[in-house]
C-alpha cells in the first residue's frame, strides 16, 4: 500500500477543517501533511 503526502498552500480555515477530518478519520494512507502559509515566506 502506498502512502500519500498532502500539501496545503495558503492554509486557512478550509485546510484546518480538512486536516481535522483526516485526523479524525485516521487515514492510514496519509504519510505527511505539509501546511504553508504566506507568513512562512516573509
Order of alpha helices (4+ residues) and beta strands (2+ residues): beta-alpha-beta
